[in-house]
Amino acid sequence: MPLPIIAVCGAAIAFDGYDLVVYGATLPALRDLWTLSPETSGLLGALPLLGMLIGALCVGNATARWGRKRVFLISLLGFSALTACCAFAPTPTIFGALRFLGGLGLGAIMPVAATLTTDSAPRNRQHLSYVIMQSGYPLGGVLASLTALSLIPLAGWQVMYLIAAAPILLVVPPAWRLLPEPRDELQAQAIAQAPTAASTTAGLRTLLASTHRAQTLLFWAMSFCSLLFVYGINTWLPTLMLDSGHVLQSALSFLLAFNAGAITGGIIGGWAADRWQPRTVVTLSFIIGAVAVAALTFVTSEVFLLMVAALAGYGAVGTQTLINGWVTRSYPVHVRTTGIGWSLGVGRLGAISGPLITGAVLTATGGGAAAFLTFAGVGAIGSVFALTNTQARLPITHETDATTRRSPKKSQEQPAH
């Protein structure tokens, strides 16, 4: 496995996961500080997701022009600095603007990390390599949950956003040293594709060509459902648990269990997806998430609630991880970044909808049960989309990574296992 690339990309994705949880963990404090209504709380949760949508849709063209390494580093630096500035935001408007701008960089990081990992992994370990890297995402969520449990009562909500500057010191230097140089990436892309295929428009035409159209649309629908589930529940879970009578420490523990379940379940799911059809594993993951989140409406024991929250974490975050790995293996190498970028970009529409829909449901019903049942319904719909996605994987010639293309002799001497 490409351990240096997995480590660097996984560390960057960990701060993506940290950002996923940090708003939900600080929302109770922000709600009290600025007297936020449910609608405004949902809007502030959706603004960074709008930025992520734009960043994900533009990343394919950006990497074709400047290379994955440059885009990765610039995006990580921008996200880290802007999120740290949120600690000093004096009003909800400025806070929301900073979160939106940080989301632009954050939206570009995941597609680049996905293609770097998948293209450098052995063919029979692509799902597992990707899931190990992507485990940084829920690991960042666990870090945010643990940090919130220990630091918010002592230092206030601001410290949670200051921690987001850590990638500038911890991730950027090793990424500069270890990731492939832009000239090598661009040379490999030039060999792999026609000159016009570098543009976003040409890449999108490939995704929607007759050979890929049905699968592309299903990937988009699956990502929409999954990310609505992920961002809706991560934004609102602590608040819903507080409103149900749990104390803050207990409510944040559910968020911790949710993301811990995503790590464990995601790795098991990645192992399974390398051995069986990703379609089967993703379908089951959606169903597990739907059943688990519905159970949050009637389970009363706190121990069982934590177990159910862990299963819901796998069914939400773990499912999206598996979808991303499935997407990166389903397109020719020259449009992989565009493919995962558009899948996540359309999925971000679901992510944007999650906090907003939950806020609207809470306003209309006044209780959390309806919100949990809404998430369960979305998971059930996602399972139908996954089950319907029966298109075969690419021929093996399309799955050759950039390194193999540049070193044909080496690839002949070291056949895939």
Stockholm file with secondary structure:
# STOCKHOLM 1.0

chainA/1-417         MPLPIIAVCGAAIAFDGYDLVVYGATLPALRDLWTLSPETSGLLGALPLLGMLIGALCVGNATARWGRKRVFLISLLGFSALTACCAFAPTPTIFGALRFLGGLGLGAIMPVAATLTTDSAPRNRQHLSYVIMQSGYPLGGVLASLTALSLIPLAGWQVMYLIAAAPILLVVPPAWRLLPEPRDELQAQAIAQAPTAASTTAGLRTLLASTHRAQTLLFWAMSFCSLLFVYGINTWLPTLMLDSGHVLQSALSFLLAFNAGAITGGIIGGWAADRWQPRTVVTLSFIIGAVAVAALTFVTSEVFLLMVAALAGYGAVGTQTLINGWVTRSYPVHVRTTGIGWSLGVGRLGAISGPLITGAVLTATGGGAAAFLTFAGVGAIGSVFALTNTQARLPITHETDATTRRSPKKSQEQPAH
#=GR chainA/1-417 SS CCHHHHHHHHHHHHHHHHHHHHHHHHHHHHHHHHTCCHHHHHHHHHHHHHHHHHHHHHHHHHHHHHCHHHHHHHHHHHHHHHHHHGGGCCSHHHHHHHHHHHHHHHHHHHHHHHHHHHHHSCGGGHHHHHHHHHTHHHHHHHHHHHHHHHHHHHHCTHHHHHGGGTHHHHTHHHHHHHSCCHHHHHHHHHHHSCGGGGSHHHHHHHHTSTTTHHHHHHHHHHHHHHHHHHHHHHHHHHHHHHHTTCCHHHHHHHHHHHHHHHHHHHHHHHHHHHHSCHHHHHHHHHHHHHHHHHHTTTCCCHHHHHHHHHHHHIIIIIHHHHHHHHHHTSSCGGGHHHHHHHHHHHHHHHHHHHHHHHHHHHHHHSSSHHHHHHHHHHHHHHHHHHHHCCCCCCCGGGGCCHHHHHCHHHHHHSCCC
#=GC SS_cons         CCHHHHHHHHHHHHHHHHHHHHHHHHHHHHHHHHTCCHHHHHHHHHHHHHHHHHHHHHHHHHHHHHCHHHHHHHHHHHHHHHHHHGGGCCSHHHHHHHHHHHHHHHHHHHHHHHHHHHHHSCGGGHHHHHHHHHTHHHHHHHHHHHHHHHHHHHHCTHHHHHGGGTHHHHTHHHHHHHSCCHHHHHHHHHHHSCGGGGSHHHHHHHHTSTTTHHHHHHHHHHHHHHHHHHHHHHHHHHHHHHHTTCCHHHHHHHHHHHHHHHHHHHHHHHHHHHHSCHHHHHHHHHHHHHHHHHHTTTCCCHHHHHHHHHHHHIIIIIHHHHHHHHHHTSSCGGGHHHHHHHHHHHHHHHHHHHHHHHHHHHHHHSSSHHHHHHHHHHHHHHHHHHHHCCCCCCCGGGGCCHHHHHCHHHHHHSCCC
//
